[in-house]
Amino acid sequence: MAKRLFVGNLPFATTDDQLRELFGRIGACDSASVVTDRVSGRSRGFGFVEMSSDDDASRAVTELDGSEYEGRKLTVSAAHERPAGGGGRPRS
């Protein structure tokens, strides 16, 4: 189990601090960030959390995946690393 977790279906008003507090109830939470739109600055409804240990991360997935938070059913899973390389258009 990875220590970095993906958290989906967050209420749009959720802050980094609220996310950190939620996961801190499970175990030691090193960081929590809600992903925001670059242009508008609004939440995109998901974020990432880093737990201090694999055991805490595993417990967080077990306890919080599918649980309700402020009227929304959370999705919590191990985060996948982005593949290397850039996006964008291919060169001609």
MODELLER restraints for C-alpha pairs under 7 A, 6 or more apart:
rsr = mdl.restraints
at = mdl.atoms
rsr.add(forms.Gaussian(group=physical.xy_distance, feature=features.Distance(at['CA:1:A'], at['CA:54:A']), mean=5.90, stdev=0.5))
rsr.add(forms.Gaussian(group=physical.xy_distance, feature=features.Distance(at['CA:1:A'], at['CA:58:A']), mean=6.30, stdev=0.5))
rsr.add(forms.Gaussian(group=physical.xy_distance, feature=features.Distance(at['CA:1:A'], at['CA:78:A']), mean=6.70, stdev=0.5))
rsr.add(forms.Gaussian(group=physical.xy_distance, feature=features.Distance(at['CA:2:A'], at['CA:54:A']), mean=6.23, stdev=0.5))
rsr.add(forms.Gaussian(group=physical.xy_distance, feature=features.Distance(at['CA:2:A'], at['CA:78:A']), mean=5.70, stdev=0.5))
rsr.add(forms.Gaussian(group=physical.xy_distance, feature=features.Distance(at['CA:3:A'], at['CA:50:A']), mean=5.58, stdev=0.5))
rsr.add(forms.Gaussian(group=physical.xy_distance, feature=features.Distance(at['CA:3:A'], at['CA:51:A']), mean=5.17, stdev=0.5))
rsr.add(forms.Gaussian(group=physical.xy_distance, feature=features.Distance(at['CA:3:A'], at['CA:52:A']), mean=6.79, stdev=0.5))
rsr.add(forms.Gaussian(group=physical.xy_distance, feature=features.Distance(at['CA:3:A'], at['CA:53:A']), mean=6.12, stdev=0.5))
rsr.add(forms.Gaussian(group=physical.xy_distance, feature=features.Distance(at['CA:3:A'], at['CA:54:A']), mean=5.28, stdev=0.5))
rsr.add(forms.Gaussian(group=physical.xy_distance, feature=features.Distance(at['CA:3:A'], at['CA:57:A']), mean=5.35, stdev=0.5))
rsr.add(forms.Gaussian(group=physical.xy_distance, feature=features.Distance(at['CA:4:A'], at['CA:48:A']), mean=6.91, stdev=0.5))
rsr.add(forms.Gaussian(group=physical.xy_distance, feature=features.Distance(at['CA:4:A'], at['CA:49:A']), mean=5.73, stdev=0.5))
rsr.add(forms.Gaussian(group=physical.xy_distance, feature=features.Distance(at['CA:4:A'], at['CA:50:A']), mean=4.34, stdev=0.5))
rsr.add(forms.Gaussian(group=physical.xy_distance, feature=features.Distance(at['CA:4:A'], at['CA:51:A']), mean=6.41, stdev=0.5))
rsr.add(forms.Gaussian(group=physical.xy_distance, feature=features.Distance(at['CA:4:A'], at['CA:78:A']), mean=6.21, stdev=0.5))
rsr.add(forms.Gaussian(group=physical.xy_distance, feature=features.Distance(at['CA:4:A'], at['CA:79:A']), mean=5.62, stdev=0.5))
rsr.add(forms.Gaussian(group=physical.xy_distance, feature=features.Distance(at['CA:5:A'], at['CA:48:A']), mean=5.54, stdev=0.5))
rsr.add(forms.Gaussian(group=physical.xy_distance, feature=features.Distance(at['CA:5:A'], at['CA:49:A']), mean=5.13, stdev=0.5))
rsr.add(forms.Gaussian(group=physical.xy_distance, feature=features.Distance(at['CA:5:A'], at['CA:50:A']), mean=6.15, stdev=0.5))
rsr.add(forms.Gaussian(group=physical.xy_distance, feature=features.Distance(at['CA:5:A'], at['CA:76:A']), mean=6.71, stdev=0.5))
rsr.add(forms.Gaussian(group=physical.xy_distance, feature=features.Distance(at['CA:5:A'], at['CA:77:A']), mean=5.58, stdev=0.5))
rsr.add(forms.Gaussian(group=physical.xy_distance, feature=features.Distance(at['CA:5:A'], at['CA:78:A']), mean=4.50, stdev=0.5))
rsr.add(forms.Gaussian(group=physical.xy_distance, feature=features.Distance(at['CA:5:A'], at['CA:79:A']), mean=4.65, stdev=0.5))
rsr.add(forms.Gaussian(group=physical.xy_distance, feature=features.Distance(at['CA:6:A'], at['CA:47:A']), mean=6.09, stdev=0.5))
rsr.add(forms.Gaussian(group=physical.xy_distance, feature=features.Distance(at['CA:6:A'], at['CA:48:A']), mean=4.78, stdev=0.5))
rsr.add(forms.Gaussian(group=physical.xy_distance, feature=features.Distance(at['CA:6:A'], at['CA:49:A']), mean=6.64, stdev=0.5))
rsr.add(forms.Gaussian(group=physical.xy_distance, feature=features.Distance(at['CA:6:A'], at['CA:76:A']), mean=5.67, stdev=0.5))
rsr.add(forms.Gaussian(group=physical.xy_distance, feature=features.Distance(at['CA:6:A'], at['CA:77:A']), mean=5.38, stdev=0.5))
rsr.add(forms.Gaussian(group=physical.xy_distance, feature=features.Distance(at['CA:6:A'], at['CA:78:A']), mean=5.91, stdev=0.5))
rsr.add(forms.Gaussian(group=physical.xy_distance, feature=features.Distance(at['CA:6:A'], at['CA:79:A']), mean=4.80, stdev=0.5))
rsr.add(forms.Gaussian(group=physical.xy_distance, feature=features.Distance(at['CA:7:A'], at['CA:46:A']), mean=5.53, stdev=0.5))
rsr.add(forms.Gaussian(group=physical.xy_distance, feature=features.Distance(at['CA:7:A'], at['CA:47:A']), mean=5.20, stdev=0.5))
rsr.add(forms.Gaussian(group=physical.xy_distance, feature=features.Distance(at['CA:7:A'], at['CA:48:A']), mean=5.80, stdev=0.5))
rsr.add(forms.Gaussian(group=physical.xy_distance, feature=features.Distance(at['CA:7:A'], at['CA:74:A']), mean=6.84, stdev=0.5))
rsr.add(forms.Gaussian(group=physical.xy_distance, feature=features.Distance(at['CA:7:A'], at['CA:75:A']), mean=5.57, stdev=0.5))
rsr.add(forms.Gaussian(group=physical.xy_distance, feature=features.Distance(at['CA:7:A'], at['CA:76:A']), mean=4.65, stdev=0.5))
rsr.add(forms.Gaussian(group=physical.xy_distance, feature=features.Distance(at['CA:7:A'], at['CA:77:A']), mean=6.84, stdev=0.5))
rsr.add(forms.Gaussian(group=physical.xy_distance, feature=features.Distance(at['CA:8:A'], at['CA:45:A']), mean=6.45, stdev=0.5))
rsr.add(forms.Gaussian(group=physical.xy_distance, feature=features.Distance(at['CA:8:A'], at['CA:46:A']), mean=4.39, stdev=0.5))
rsr.add(forms.Gaussian(group=physical.xy_distance, feature=features.Distance(at['CA:8:A'], at['CA:47:A']), mean=6.59, stdev=0.5))
rsr.add(forms.Gaussian(group=physical.xy_distance, feature=features.Distance(at['CA:8:A'], at['CA:74:A']), mean=5.83, stdev=0.5))
rsr.add(forms.Gaussian(group=physical.xy_distance, feature=features.Distance(at['CA:8:A'], at['CA:75:A']), mean=4.74, stdev=0.5))
rsr.add(forms.Gaussian(group=physical.xy_distance, feature=features.Distance(at['CA:8:A'], at['CA:76:A']), mean=6.41, stdev=0.5))
rsr.add(forms.Gaussian(group=physical.xy_distance, feature=features.Distance(at['CA:9:A'], at['CA:45:A']), mean=5.48, stdev=0.5))
rsr.add(forms.Gaussian(group=physical.xy_distance, feature=features.Distance(at['CA:9:A'], at['CA:46:A']), mean=5.91, stdev=0.5))
rsr.add(forms.Gaussian(group=physical.xy_distance, feature=features.Distance(at['CA:9:A'], at['CA:72:A']), mean=6.59, stdev=0.5))
rsr.add(forms.Gaussian(group=physical.xy_distance, feature=features.Distance(at['CA:9:A'], at['CA:73:A']), mean=6.63, stdev=0.5))
rsr.add(forms.Gaussian(group=physical.xy_distance, feature=features.Distance(at['CA:9:A'], at['CA:74:A']), mean=5.33, stdev=0.5))
rsr.add(forms.Gaussian(group=physical.xy_distance, feature=features.Distance(at['CA:9:A'], at['CA:75:A']), mean=6.26, stdev=0.5))
rsr.add(forms.Gaussian(group=physical.xy_distance, feature=features.Distance(at['CA:10:A'], at['CA:45:A']), mean=4.72, stdev=0.5))
rsr.add(forms.Gaussian(group=physical.xy_distance, feature=features.Distance(at['CA:10:A'], at['CA:46:A']), mean=5.49, stdev=0.5))
rsr.add(forms.Gaussian(group=physical.xy_distance, feature=features.Distance(at['CA:10:A'], at['CA:72:A']), mean=6.72, stdev=0.5))
rsr.add(forms.Gaussian(group=physical.xy_distance, feature=features.Distance(at['CA:10:A'], at['CA:74:A']), mean=6.43, stdev=0.5))
rsr.add(forms.Gaussian(group=physical.xy_distance, feature=features.Distance(at['CA:11:A'], at['CA:45:A']), mean=6.11, stdev=0.5))
rsr.add(forms.Gaussian(group=physical.xy_distance, feature=features.Distance(at['CA:11:A'], at['CA:70:A']), mean=6.91, stdev=0.5))
rsr.add(forms.Gaussian(group=physical.xy_distance, feature=features.Distance(at['CA:11:A'], at['CA:72:A']), mean=6.52, stdev=0.5))
rsr.add(forms.Gaussian(group=physical.xy_distance, feature=features.Distance(at['CA:12:A'], at['CA:43:A']), mean=5.36, stdev=0.5))
rsr.add(forms.Gaussian(group=physical.xy_distance, feature=features.Distance(at['CA:12:A'], at['CA:44:A']), mean=6.92, stdev=0.5))
rsr.add(forms.Gaussian(group=physical.xy_distance, feature=features.Distance(at['CA:12:A'], at['CA:45:A']), mean=5.33, stdev=0.5))
rsr.add(forms.Gaussian(group=physical.xy_distance, feature=features.Distance(at['CA:15:A'], at['CA:34:A']), mean=6.50, stdev=0.5))
rsr.add(forms.Gaussian(group=physical.xy_distance, feature=features.Distance(at['CA:16:A'], at['CA:32:A']), mean=5.62, stdev=0.5))
rsr.add(forms.Gaussian(group=physical.xy_distance, feature=features.Distance(at['CA:16:A'], at['CA:33:A']), mean=4.85, stdev=0.5))
rsr.add(forms.Gaussian(group=physical.xy_distance, feature=features.Distance(at['CA:16:A'], at['CA:34:A']), mean=5.58, stdev=0.5))
rsr.add(forms.Gaussian(group=physical.xy_distance, feature=features.Distance(at['CA:19:A'], at['CA:32:A']), mean=6.08, stdev=0.5))
rsr.add(forms.Gaussian(group=physical.xy_distance, feature=features.Distance(at['CA:20:A'], at['CA:29:A']), mean=6.42, stdev=0.5))
rsr.add(forms.Gaussian(group=physical.xy_distance, feature=features.Distance(at['CA:20:A'], at['CA:31:A']), mean=6.67, stdev=0.5))
rsr.add(forms.Gaussian(group=physical.xy_distance, feature=features.Distance(at['CA:20:A'], at['CA:32:A']), mean=5.15, stdev=0.5))
rsr.add(forms.Gaussian(group=physical.xy_distance, feature=features.Distance(at['CA:23:A'], at['CA:29:A']), mean=6.27, stdev=0.5))
rsr.add(forms.Gaussian(group=physical.xy_distance, feature=features.Distance(at['CA:23:A'], at['CA:60:A']), mean=6.84, stdev=0.5))
rsr.add(forms.Gaussian(group=physical.xy_distance, feature=features.Distance(at['CA:26:A'], at['CA:56:A']), mean=6.71, stdev=0.5))
rsr.add(forms.Gaussian(group=physical.xy_distance, feature=features.Distance(at['CA:26:A'], at['CA:59:A']), mean=6.96, stdev=0.5))
rsr.add(forms.Gaussian(group=physical.xy_distance, feature=features.Distance(at['CA:26:A'], at['CA:60:A']), mean=5.93, stdev=0.5))
rsr.add(forms.Gaussian(group=physical.xy_distance, feature=features.Distance(at['CA:27:A'], at['CA:56:A']), mean=5.25, stdev=0.5))
rsr.add(forms.Gaussian(group=physical.xy_distance, feature=features.Distance(at['CA:28:A'], at['CA:51:A']), mean=5.97, stdev=0.5))
rsr.add(forms.Gaussian(group=physical.xy_distance, feature=features.Distance(at['CA:28:A'], at['CA:52:A']), mean=5.45, stdev=0.5))
rsr.add(forms.Gaussian(group=physical.xy_distance, feature=features.Distance(at['CA:29:A'], at['CA:50:A']), mean=6.05, stdev=0.5))
rsr.add(forms.Gaussian(group=physical.xy_distance, feature=features.Distance(at['CA:29:A'], at['CA:51:A']), mean=4.47, stdev=0.5))
rsr.add(forms.Gaussian(group=physical.xy_distance, feature=features.Distance(at['CA:29:A'], at['CA:52:A']), mean=5.87, stdev=0.5))
rsr.add(forms.Gaussian(group=physical.xy_distance, feature=features.Distance(at['CA:30:A'], at['CA:50:A']), mean=5.44, stdev=0.5))
rsr.add(forms.Gaussian(group=physical.xy_distance, feature=features.Distance(at['CA:30:A'], at['CA:51:A']), mean=5.44, stdev=0.5))
rsr.add(forms.Gaussian(group=physical.xy_distance, feature=features.Distance(at['CA:30:A'], at['CA:52:A']), mean=5.79, stdev=0.5))
rsr.add(forms.Gaussian(group=physical.xy_distance, feature=features.Distance(at['CA:31:A'], at['CA:49:A']), mean=5.64, stdev=0.5))
rsr.add(forms.Gaussian(group=physical.xy_distance, feature=features.Distance(at['CA:31:A'], at['CA:50:A']), mean=5.18, stdev=0.5))
rsr.add(forms.Gaussian(group=physical.xy_distance, feature=features.Distance(at['CA:32:A'], at['CA:48:A']), mean=5.78, stdev=0.5))
rsr.add(forms.Gaussian(group=physical.xy_distance, feature=features.Distance(at['CA:32:A'], at['CA:49:A']), mean=4.31, stdev=0.5))
rsr.add(forms.Gaussian(group=physical.xy_distance, feature=features.Distance(at['CA:32:A'], at['CA:50:A']), mean=6.43, stdev=0.5))
rsr.add(forms.Gaussian(group=physical.xy_distance, feature=features.Distance(at['CA:33:A'], at['CA:47:A']), mean=5.47, stdev=0.5))
rsr.add(forms.Gaussian(group=physical.xy_distance, feature=features.Distance(at['CA:33:A'], at['CA:48:A']), mean=5.49, stdev=0.5))
rsr.add(forms.Gaussian(group=physical.xy_distance, feature=features.Distance(at['CA:33:A'], at['CA:49:A']), mean=6.52, stdev=0.5))
rsr.add(forms.Gaussian(group=physical.xy_distance, feature=features.Distance(at['CA:34:A'], at['CA:43:A']), mean=6.63, stdev=0.5))
rsr.add(forms.Gaussian(group=physical.xy_distance, feature=features.Distance(at['CA:34:A'], at['CA:46:A']), mean=5.97, stdev=0.5))
rsr.add(forms.Gaussian(group=physical.xy_distance, feature=features.Distance(at['CA:34:A'], at['CA:47:A']), mean=4.10, stdev=0.5))
rsr.add(forms.Gaussian(group=physical.xy_distance, feature=features.Distance(at['CA:34:A'], at['CA:48:A']), mean=6.59, stdev=0.5))
rsr.add(forms.Gaussian(group=physical.xy_distance, feature=features.Distance(at['CA:35:A'], at['CA:43:A']), mean=5.90, stdev=0.5))
rsr.add(forms.Gaussian(group=physical.xy_distance, feature=features.Distance(at['CA:35:A'], at['CA:44:A']), mean=5.81, stdev=0.5))
rsr.add(forms.Gaussian(group=physical.xy_distance, feature=features.Distance(at['CA:35:A'], at['CA:46:A']), mean=5.98, stdev=0.5))
rsr.add(forms.Gaussian(group=physical.xy_distance, feature=features.Distance(at['CA:35:A'], at['CA:47:A']), mean=5.13, stdev=0.5))
rsr.add(forms.Gaussian(group=physical.xy_distance, feature=features.Distance(at['CA:36:A'], at['CA:42:A']), mean=5.20, stdev=0.5))
rsr.add(forms.Gaussian(group=physical.xy_distance, feature=features.Distance(at['CA:36:A'], at['CA:43:A']), mean=4.23, stdev=0.5))
rsr.add(forms.Gaussian(group=physical.xy_distance, feature=features.Distance(at['CA:36:A'], at['CA:44:A']), mean=5.25, stdev=0.5))
rsr.add(forms.Gaussian(group=physical.xy_distance, feature=features.Distance(at['CA:37:A'], at['CA:43:A']), mean=6.27, stdev=0.5))
rsr.add(forms.Gaussian(group=physical.xy_distance, feature=features.Distance(at['CA:37:A'], at['CA:44:A']), mean=6.14, stdev=0.5))
rsr.add(forms.Gaussian(group=physical.xy_distance, feature=features.Distance(at['CA:51:A'], at['CA:57:A']), mean=5.55, stdev=0.5))
rsr.add(forms.Gaussian(group=physical.xy_distance, feature=features.Distance(at['CA:61:A'], at['CA:76:A']), mean=5.47, stdev=0.5))
rsr.add(forms.Gaussian(group=physical.xy_distance, feature=features.Distance(at['CA:61:A'], at['CA:77:A']), mean=5.89, stdev=0.5))
rsr.add(forms.Gaussian(group=physical.xy_distance, feature=features.Distance(at['CA:64:A'], at['CA:74:A']), mean=6.92, stdev=0.5))
rsr.add(forms.Gaussian(group=physical.xy_distance, feature=features.Distance(at['CA:64:A'], at['CA:76:A']), mean=6.49, stdev=0.5))
rsr.add(forms.Gaussian(group=physical.xy_distance, feature=features.Distance(at['CA:65:A'], at['CA:74:A']), mean=5.74, stdev=0.5))
rsr.add(forms.Gaussian(group=physical.xy_distance, feature=features.Distance(at['CA:65:A'], at['CA:75:A']), mean=4.98, stdev=0.5))
rsr.add(forms.Gaussian(group=physical.xy_distance, feature=features.Distance(at['CA:65:A'], at['CA:76:A']), mean=4.59, stdev=0.5))
rsr.add(forms.Gaussian(group=physical.xy_distance, feature=features.Distance(at['CA:66:A'], at['CA:73:A']), mean=5.45, stdev=0.5))
rsr.add(forms.Gaussian(group=physical.xy_distance, feature=features.Distance(at['CA:66:A'], at['CA:74:A']), mean=5.19, stdev=0.5))
rsr.add(forms.Gaussian(group=physical.xy_distance, feature=features.Distance(at['CA:66:A'], at['CA:75:A']), mean=5.81, stdev=0.5))
rsr.add(forms.Gaussian(group=physical.xy_distance, feature=features.Distance(at['CA:67:A'], at['CA:73:A']), mean=5.48, stdev=0.5))
rsr.add(forms.Gaussian(group=physical.xy_distance, feature=features.Distance(at['CA:67:A'], at['CA:74:A']), mean=5.66, stdev=0.5))
rsr.add(forms.Gaussian(group=physical.xy_distance, feature=features.Distance(at['CA:68:A'], at['CA:74:A']), mean=6.09, stdev=0.5))
